[in-house]
């Protein structure tokens, strides 16, 4: 049990931005921060953090809450355990009473498995460093391989004693249940015998993104060919090989800082890179890269360099699944090592600066690599060459970024001695097919006419004095477009007609000819006008999925704003929760404010023109502007009175 005072201290210390940015790269977007959601797969960020409110919200999957909720969700922890996680992270001492047996038993299975794994890691580490067997066998092996003590500590390496079930017995003595020892694979149990899975092996704990131990790899120290060199934890409730990357916890900060990630194959490769001062490195641990692993990397950086062994198997392994990587919008480079070297031996054979230099000169982009590799085998065979071209063009066509594609085409044309035009034609064929499919899908999903955005780039820079008001109007429209809150009585028939927020706002804007200088706003208003009577039109869905990224992003930002208390509403004494109920008051007020602001801006302009006319002794112009000025003043007074302000004349 954690006492209330401690909970408050933890929540105070754990700022939402700090907590979230441990896992997600956040970019500033107005008063909020935006990133790719860790809870669902997305390519366009809709995951929003509001530092002011201390909350996060994903507009893709709907998850949201404070920093404790974030950790609970991400790490699948209970409330108290999420608090403990945060306390550890922000160095806050927790005062809590010892857990009872019942409380221990209540913990869910996952958590129990993580706790057993954490115990095992500590046990193995202590055994490696403190016990005679661990030191003479395990530690001396690691030292022999040149692995420094700081790296041993950083990766929490260990050693499992070489007895039948020494570890299992120790764990049971400490009160850990056989059930979870078995489920984590630490203990192998059959009807009549029990033994440690990793007995006599050097241990590499596998951490998840948050730094908790979820699995182990064990390396044998015997030369017995019949014994597997590496043994790994089996798949379990907490460990899914295809969703894990070895070293991700130790790499994530530098992955963000360097905006790049090296992908190697094994545990020792990762360690050697760290020793050479390169920390943004992860290993897929023998499996070929999975889509989940790519997305895990993508949370921190879109740039991957695949480092591969200089043998044929290594090359083949690094080619597998590359299209999948490209498709995720990731930039792939490859770093070939000299024949006979693996990342481990290679990194250890040179100094940090030599390694950095080698990387700089030898890193090549993937298309070049693949082309060079395959060209040698097909040179004199036109059919094979055509197939190769098709293969590579297909790889290029999935790259989402235009510029990157262009660069690859140039490179490919040069290397394969094919005209660029031929390649472009091939790519267009593939893309046309893809975009047709996509369009059909979009239309089916939306079932509304999409107004094609016309957004000339030059216009975007125009300063917009009405930004605050327009954002608020759009936010209200997105949220309450179909809400019927206004009514009007037909004077002849005495019938009451209701109409929607969307209809009210759009006709008000139209009647006064108010048009935004912001092309995004114009696009959105235009599309809404077309759909004002369309009951199936879902503005939030429509604009968050809008093909123009500027519009969809603008929309996500707008939607996130509702979590920041609107000054306007709180000043009037109303809380954000009652917004929907107050629409009949709020919406007309908002429109009037917008009009008032327009009048004010216009007045300023006319004032300037009056001064100019006066200076030039142009009495005709002077009178004309003065009349306009007086009329506008009248309009302003009326609008102000409607808003309940007193005008200062
Ligand atoms: Zn999400």
Boltz pocket constraint, residues with backbone or C-beta under 6 A from the ligand:
constraints:
  - pocket:
      binder: B
      contacts: [[A, 37], [A, 38], [A, 39], [A, 40], [A, 47], [A, 58], [A, 59], [A, 60], [A, 61], [A, 62], [A, 63]]
      max_distance: 6.0
